[in-house]
């Protein structure tokens, strides 16, 4: 099996909040925009930084928040995404977790997950730096948190 590279990103629909030193951030201004903050699991690497910046920028532009009330936007969705070295999505992104689900917003969970998945699919192919050629699948998580604040 090919070596699988991993990084973790956090995608928020309002404004980015850095999680750790060395994070990437970008700004968003409304329910249909997104910001990305991310960290890589392993040691810092300029290639990963470029990959993270590019993917974050693309997915941020493609996010379209579903028309749900405030309660629905409290749901935080984490996706596992795999891309090929040429940036194509390798299978459908998978929901690996959803937090913030309550009896009041449970009905919106699927819509929030679908919005996250569609934002990734809509942006394909993702920009992948040349250093990843021949590296096998590239795996990362994106966390969509519409009500996150700066």
C-alpha contacts under 8 A as a table, 3 or more apart, distances in Angstrom:
res1	aa1	res2	aa2	distance
2	X	135	X	7.32
2	X	136	X	5.14
2	X	137	X	7.02
3	X	135	X	6.61
3	X	136	X	5.81
3	X	137	X	7.15
4	X	135	X	7.67
4	X	136	X	6.22
4	X	137	X	5.34
4	X	138	X	5.56
4	X	139	X	6.33
5	X	136	X	7.98
5	X	137	X	6.90
5	X	138	X	4.81
5	X	139	X	5.60
5	X	140	X	7.79
6	X	40	X	7.17
6	X	41	X	6.70
6	X	138	X	6.24
6	X	139	X	4.72
6	X	140	X	4.99
7	X	38	X	7.99
7	X	39	X	6.55
7	X	40	X	4.22
7	X	41	X	5.31
7	X	42	X	7.70
7	X	48	X	7.87
7	X	139	X	6.83
7	X	140	X	4.72
7	X	141	X	6.81
8	X	38	X	5.91
8	X	39	X	5.55
8	X	40	X	5.49
8	X	41	X	6.55
8	X	140	X	5.23
8	X	141	X	4.82
8	X	142	X	6.40
9	X	36	X	6.82
9	X	37	X	5.87
9	X	38	X	3.79
9	X	39	X	5.94
9	X	40	X	7.62
9	X	52	X	7.51
9	X	56	X	7.75
9	X	140	X	7.18
9	X	141	X	5.83
9	X	142	X	4.85
9	X	143	X	6.57
10	X	36	X	5.50
10	X	37	X	4.89
10	X	38	X	5.28
10	X	141	X	7.72
10	X	142	X	5.20
10	X	143	X	4.52
10	X	144	X	6.54
10	X	145	X	7.92
11	X	16	X	7.74
11	X	34	X	6.51
11	X	35	X	5.64
11	X	36	X	4.27
11	X	37	X	6.22
11	X	38	X	7.96
11	X	56	X	7.53
11	X	60	X	7.37
11	X	142	X	5.92
11	X	143	X	5.10
11	X	144	X	4.66
11	X	145	X	6.47
12	X	15	X	6.30
12	X	16	X	6.26
12	X	34	X	5.34
12	X	35	X	5.09
12	X	36	X	6.03
12	X	37	X	7.83
12	X	143	X	7.22
12	X	144	X	5.09
12	X	145	X	4.53
12	X	146	X	5.25
12	X	147	X	7.33
12	X	148	X	6.02
13	X	28	X	6.42
13	X	29	X	7.87
13	X	30	X	6.88
13	X	31	X	5.94
13	X	32	X	7.00
13	X	33	X	5.50
13	X	34	X	3.84
13	X	35	X	5.86
13	X	63	X	7.90
13	X	65	X	7.82
13	X	144	X	7.01
13	X	145	X	6.21
13	X	146	X	4.18
13	X	147	X	6.75
13	X	148	X	7.14
14	X	27	X	7.41
14	X	28	X	5.02
14	X	29	X	5.64
14	X	30	X	5.75
14	X	31	X	6.69
14	X	33	X	6.83
14	X	34	X	5.95
14	X	35	X	6.54
14	X	146	X	6.03
14	X	147	X	6.37
14	X	148	X	6.25
14	X	149	X	6.34
15	X	26	X	7.37
15	X	27	X	5.37
15	X	28	X	5.25
15	X	29	X	7.11
15	X	34	X	7.23
15	X	35	X	5.60
15	X	148	X	6.53
15	X	149	X	5.31
15	X	150	X	5.28
16	X	25	X	5.74
16	X	26	X	6.21
16	X	27	X	6.36
16	X	28	X	7.78
16	X	35	X	5.38
16	X	36	X	6.02
16	X	37	X	5.82
16	X	148	X	7.29
16	X	149	X	6.64
16	X	150	X	5.53
17	X	25	X	7.41
17	X	37	X	6.67
17	X	148	X	7.60
17	X	149	X	6.64
17	X	150	X	4.90
18	X	21	X	7.37
18	X	23	X	5.75
18	X	24	X	7.30
18	X	25	X	6.80
18	X	37	X	5.89
18	X	38	X	7.65
19	X	23	X	6.73
19	X	37	X	7.24
19	X	38	X	7.47
19	X	39	X	7.75
20	X	23	X	5.92
20	X	39	X	7.26
22	X	39	X	7.15
23	X	37	X	5.96
23	X	38	X	5.30
23	X	39	X	5.50
24	X	36	X	6.92
24	X	37	X	4.95
24	X	38	X	5.47
24	X	39	X	7.37
24	X	52	X	7.64
24	X	53	X	6.71
25	X	35	X	6.69
25	X	36	X	5.40
25	X	37	X	4.63
25	X	38	X	7.36
26	X	35	X	4.95
26	X	36	X	5.77
26	X	37	X	7.20
26	X	57	X	7.69
27	X	34	X	7.20
27	X	35	X	5.12
27	X	36	X	7.88
28	X	33	X	5.23
28	X	34	X	5.04
28	X	35	X	5.22
29	X	33	X	6.15
29	X	34	X	7.69
30	X	33	X	5.39
30	X	34	X	7.76
31	X	34	X	7.71
31	X	64	X	7.43
31	X	65	X	5.55
31	X	146	X	6.99
32	X	63	X	6.06
32	X	64	X	4.53
32	X	65	X	4.87
33	X	60	X	6.27
33	X	61	X	6.47
33	X	62	X	7.80
33	X	63	X	5.94
33	X	64	X	6.77
33	X	65	X	7.64
34	X	59	X	7.72
34	X	60	X	4.41
34	X	61	X	6.80
34	X	63	X	6.18
34	X	146	X	7.89
35	X	56	X	7.51
35	X	57	X	7.87
35	X	60	X	5.60
36	X	56	X	5.37
36	X	57	X	7.36
36	X	60	X	6.72
37	X	56	X	7.79
38	X	52	X	7.12
40	X	43	X	7.27
40	X	44	X	6.91
40	X	48	X	7.36
44	X	48	X	7.35
44	X	49	X	7.62
45	X	48	X	5.35
45	X	49	X	6.40
46	X	49	X	4.95
46	X	50	X	6.26
47	X	50	X	5.17
47	X	51	X	6.19
47	X	129	X	6.62
47	X	131	X	6.71
47	X	132	X	7.95
48	X	51	X	4.91
48	X	52	X	5.94
49	X	52	X	5.11
49	X	53	X	6.05
50	X	53	X	5.14
50	X	54	X	6.10
50	X	128	X	7.97
50	X	129	X	6.75
51	X	54	X	5.25
51	X	55	X	6.05
51	X	127	X	6.91
51	X	128	X	5.54
51	X	129	X	6.10
52	X	55	X	5.30
52	X	56	X	5.81
53	X	56	X	5.23
53	X	57	X	6.08
54	X	57	X	5.24
54	X	58	X	6.25
54	X	126	X	7.41
54	X	127	X	5.68
54	X	128	X	7.40
55	X	58	X	5.18
55	X	59	X	6.09
55	X	126	X	5.81
55	X	127	X	6.18
55	X	128	X	7.82
56	X	59	X	5.39
56	X	60	X	5.92
57	X	60	X	5.23
57	X	61	X	6.48
58	X	61	X	5.37
58	X	62	X	6.48
58	X	123	X	6.12
58	X	126	X	7.02
59	X	62	X	5.02
59	X	63	X	6.18
59	X	119	X	5.97
59	X	120	X	5.80
59	X	123	X	6.04
60	X	63	X	5.60
60	X	119	X	7.98
62	X	119	X	4.97
62	X	120	X	7.29
62	X	122	X	6.30
62	X	123	X	5.99
63	X	115	X	7.09
63	X	116	X	6.95
63	X	118	X	7.66
63	X	119	X	4.61
63	X	120	X	7.85
64	X	115	X	6.37
64	X	119	X	6.78
65	X	112	X	7.50
65	X	115	X	6.10
65	X	146	X	7.99
66	X	111	X	6.61
66	X	112	X	6.63
66	X	115	X	6.31
68	X	71	X	7.67
68	X	72	X	5.51
68	X	73	X	6.84
68	X	108	X	7.16
69	X	72	X	5.44
69	X	73	X	6.63
70	X	73	X	5.19
70	X	74	X	6.65
71	X	74	X	5.40
71	X	75	X	7.65
71	X	104	X	6.85
71	X	105	X	5.43
72	X	75	X	5.84
72	X	105	X	5.15
72	X	106	X	7.84
72	X	108	X	5.40
72	X	109	X	7.18
72	X	112	X	7.47
73	X	76	X	7.78
73	X	112	X	7.70
73	X	145	X	7.63
73	X	146	X	5.50
73	X	147	X	6.13
74	X	100	X	5.84
74	X	101	X	7.52
74	X	145	X	7.33
74	X	146	X	6.81
74	X	147	X	6.02
75	X	98	X	6.63
75	X	99	X	5.80
75	X	100	X	4.74
75	X	101	X	5.72
75	X	105	X	7.81
75	X	109	X	6.73
75	X	112	X	7.14
75	X	145	X	6.83
75	X	146	X	7.59
76	X	98	X	5.41
76	X	99	X	5.06
76	X	100	X	6.13
76	X	143	X	6.87
76	X	144	X	5.60
76	X	145	X	4.59
76	X	146	X	7.18
77	X	95	X	7.01
77	X	96	X	7.94
77	X	97	X	6.01
77	X	98	X	4.51
77	X	99	X	6.67
77	X	112	X	7.13
77	X	113	X	6.09
77	X	116	X	7.33
77	X	143	X	5.58
77	X	144	X	5.07
77	X	145	X	6.65
78	X	95	X	5.88
78	X	96	X	5.75
78	X	97	X	5.20
78	X	98	X	6.23
78	X	141	X	6.63
78	X	142	X	5.57
78	X	143	X	4.10
78	X	144	X	6.15
79	X	93	X	6.11
79	X	94	X	5.32
79	X	95	X	4.51
79	X	96	X	5.57
79	X	97	X	7.26
79	X	116	X	7.65
79	X	117	X	7.46
79	X	141	X	5.39
79	X	142	X	5.22
79	X	143	X	6.28
80	X	93	X	5.63
80	X	94	X	5.18
80	X	95	X	6.44
80	X	96	X	6.38
80	X	139	X	7.19
80	X	140	X	5.90
80	X	141	X	4.50
80	X	142	X	6.64
81	X	89	X	7.51
81	X	90	X	7.79
81	X	92	X	7.58
81	X	93	X	4.78
81	X	94	X	6.78
81	X	139	X	5.75
81	X	140	X	5.41
81	X	141	X	5.89
81	X	142	X	7.40
82	X	89	X	6.05
82	X	90	X	5.21
82	X	91	X	7.05
82	X	93	X	7.11
82	X	137	X	6.27
82	X	138	X	5.48
82	X	139	X	4.41
82	X	140	X	6.49
83	X	86	X	7.75
83	X	87	X	5.51
83	X	88	X	5.37
83	X	89	X	4.45
83	X	90	X	4.88
83	X	126	X	7.85
83	X	137	X	5.75
83	X	138	X	5.24
83	X	139	X	6.57
84	X	87	X	5.21
84	X	88	X	5.33
84	X	89	X	6.50
84	X	90	X	6.09
84	X	136	X	6.57
84	X	137	X	4.94
84	X	138	X	6.17
85	X	88	X	7.55
85	X	128	X	6.41
85	X	132	X	5.60
85	X	133	X	5.27
85	X	134	X	6.61
85	X	135	X	6.61
85	X	136	X	6.48
85	X	137	X	6.58
85	X	138	X	6.95
86	X	125	X	7.53
86	X	126	X	7.93
86	X	127	X	7.76
86	X	128	X	6.36
86	X	133	X	7.23
87	X	124	X	6.93
87	X	125	X	4.70
87	X	126	X	4.50
87	X	127	X	5.75
87	X	128	X	5.55
88	X	124	X	5.96
88	X	125	X	4.65
88	X	126	X	6.54
89	X	92	X	7.12
89	X	93	X	7.98
89	X	121	X	7.13
89	X	124	X	6.43
89	X	125	X	6.73
89	X	126	X	7.81
90	X	137	X	7.62
92	X	117	X	7.72
92	X	121	X	7.82
93	X	117	X	5.99
93	X	120	X	7.64
94	X	117	X	7.73
95	X	98	X	7.56
95	X	113	X	6.89
98	X	101	X	7.12
98	X	109	X	7.72
101	X	104	X	8.00
101	X	105	X	6.08
101	X	106	X	5.60
101	X	109	X	7.16
102	X	105	X	5.37
102	X	106	X	5.66
103	X	106	X	5.42
104	X	107	X	7.67
105	X	108	X	5.48
105	X	109	X	7.02
106	X	109	X	5.50
107	X	110	X	7.16
108	X	111	X	5.28
108	X	112	X	6.22
109	X	112	X	5.21
109	X	113	X	6.22
110	X	113	X	5.05
110	X	114	X	6.06
111	X	114	X	5.04
111	X	115	X	6.16
112	X	115	X	5.17
112	X	116	X	6.40
113	X	116	X	5.20
113	X	117	X	6.25
114	X	117	X	5.08
114	X	118	X	5.95
115	X	118	X	5.18
115	X	119	X	6.18
116	X	119	X	5.29
116	X	120	X	6.75
116	X	144	X	6.60
117	X	120	X	5.42
117	X	121	X	6.37
118	X	121	X	5.00
118	X	122	X	5.71
119	X	122	X	5.16
119	X	123	X	6.38
120	X	123	X	5.40
120	X	124	X	6.70
121	X	124	X	5.47
123	X	126	X	6.40
128	X	132	X	6.94
129	X	132	X	6.04
129	X	133	X	7.98
130	X	133	X	5.63
132	X	135	X	5.28
133	X	136	X	7.83
135	X	138	X	7.76
145	X	148	X	5.57
